[in-house]
Amino acid sequence: MSVHAARVVHLSVDRDWREVYAFASKPENMPHWASGLAAGLRRDGEDWVGDGGPIGEIRVRFAPENPFGVIDHTVTLADGTVVENALRVTPNHDGAEVSFVVIRQAAQDDAAFEADAAHVAQDLAALKRLLQT
């Protein structure tokens, strides 16, 4: 058993956490703020399928709608690699904290891990801009 390096990327959003969750948890909205899904997702049974660009088709399965702000999702890459992603919206008084746990993948070097974390930070900033306008 091993534990990989991880980083929590988060930011505050000045909007009711329930509204943030309602928007961010809908796969249909993700192309507006999650750049890795900019091409969009289409429903396929319990999964959502999208074009992962250079990595090929991806399959995404989201946690069911819930009252806790959990938007965890499993991404299955074209080569069969499964990546578990923890995405949460947490109440913070009248606003929200949005957090994503970036876990270093087995084959990633330091630069790729840092790039993933920076990419997530950019996506969360895009989400914030959308919701605070």
Protein Blocks (a to p, Z undefined) as FASTA:
>chain_A
ZZdddddddddddddfklmmmmmmpmklmmmmmmmlmnopadehjbccddehjnopaddd
dddddfeopacdcdddfkopacddddddddehjbccddddddddfklcfklmmmmmmmmm
mmmmmmmmmmmZZ
